[in-house]
Amino acid sequence: MEGKPHARDLRKGRFSEAGRIYLVTAVTRDRRPVFQDFAAARAVVDAMKWEFVRGRAETLAFVLMPDHLHWLLALGEGVSLSLVVRAVKSVSAHRLGWPIWQNGFHDHALRAEEDVVAVARYIVANPVRAGLVKRVGDYSHWDAVWL
C-alpha cells in the first residue's frame, strides 16, 4: 500500500487559526451513500448549526453529497479545526446510532487572494457536476450565506 495516504498524514502540519476560512471534506465510512437518506443528511446539518450556536464555527457554504461533506466555514475563537470537525462527525453519528464517518478529514485554509464566494459556488455546484441534478436548486442538501 505504499503511496496510499493515511488519515494520520492529513494531520501533519495542521494549524488552526481563529477567523480563518477553511474548506473541509469528510467522507463516509466505505463511501456508503448515507446522505441519500434525508434524515441522515439533516443530522449533519443540525450538527453544523450547533457549532455555530456554540460560537465555534460559522458555516459559509456546504453540500452533503451522498457519501461525503464539503463544508466552507470560518473558525471561531479558541477552538481547533479538528475539534469542530470531530464534534460534527460525532454528534451526527450519535444521532444516527452508528459510525457513519471515515477517520480523518481533508482541510484547506483559504488564502487571502482566494475568492470565497467562487469557492462557495464551486462547492454547491457539486451535485450538478456529479450528474445528480440539473440545477443546484433541485438538490436538497446544500446552503450558502450568499445564495
N, C-alpha and C positions, 0 to 999 in steps of 0.2 A: 504494500500500500504506500510505497514511497511516493512523495509528491502530492499526496492527498491531504488537504487541510484538516486540521483538528480544531475543535472548539477552543482549546487552551491557546492555540496560536492566534486566535482572534482577539484575545485579551492583551497580548503583548503590546506595550506602549500605549494602552488605552488611558486617556486622561479626560476627566470630566470638568467642564468649565461652566459655571453658572451663567445663565443668559445665552449661552452658545446654542445655535440651532444644529440639531442632529437629524440625520436620516437613518432610521433603524430598520433592519429587515430581520424578522424572526420567522422560522419555518416550523411547520407542524411535524410531529414525530412520524417518520417513514413517509413524509409528504402526503399524509392522508388528507383528503378534501373535506376536512372538518367543517369549514365555514360555508359549505353549501347549505348547511343547516342554519336557518335564520336565528334560532335561539343561541346557538354556539357563537355566531358572529356577534350578536348583541352582548353576550357575556364579556367579550373582549372590549367592545366599545364602552360598556359600563365601567370596566376596569381602567381604561384610559381616562374616562371622565373623572373617576375617583382620584386619580393622580393630579388632575387639575384642581379639584376641590381641596386637596391637601396642600396645594401650592408647590408641588414637586415637578410638574411638567405641564406646559401649555401645548395642546395639540394644535398644530397649524394645518396639517392635512394628514389623511390616512386613506388607505384602501386595504380591505381584507379580501385577498384573493382566496380561492378555495383551499389552498394549502400553505399560505404564508401571509404575513402582515408587512406592509410598508408604512412607516409612521414617521412623519416630519414633526419634530417637537422642539420647543425651547425649554431648556433645562432650568429648573428653579434653583434657588439659593440653598446652599448647604446640603446638597444631595448628589450622589453619584449617578451617572447614567446607568450603570449596572444595577443599582438598587431599584431604580424606577422600572426598568425593563423586567427585572426579576419579579417585582410586585405585580405588574400587569399579567405576566405569564402565570404567576402563582394564583392570583385571585381568579382569573378566568378558568384555569384548570380546576381549581377547587369548586367553583360554581357548577362546572360540568360534571364533576365527580370522577375524572380520570386524567392522566397525564397526557395532554394534547401536544405539548411543545417539544421540539428537539432541543438539546442542550445548546447554550450559547446564542449569540446573535451577531449580526454584522452591523457596524455603525460607520457613518461618515460625518465628520464635523464639517459643516459648510464653511467655506472661506468667505471673506468679506466681498470678494468680487463675484461670487455666485449669485444668480438671480433666484431668490427664494420662491417667488411666485411661479417662475418657469419650472422649478423643481416640483412644486406642488401640482402644477398642471400635468407634468410627466407622471407623477405618482397616480393621480386619479384617472389617468387615461389607460392604465394598465389593463383593465378588463376589455377595453376596445382593442388594444394591440394583441391581447391573448385570444380574441375572437369570441369572447363570452357574450358580448352585447355589441350593438351597432353604435349606440350613443352612451356617453358617460351617465346621463340621466336615467338610463334604463337599468343601471346596476344599483343595488340597494346598500352596499356596504362600503361607503366612502363619505368623506366630507372634507371641506377645506374652508378656512376662515374667510377666504377671498371670494368664494363662489356661491 
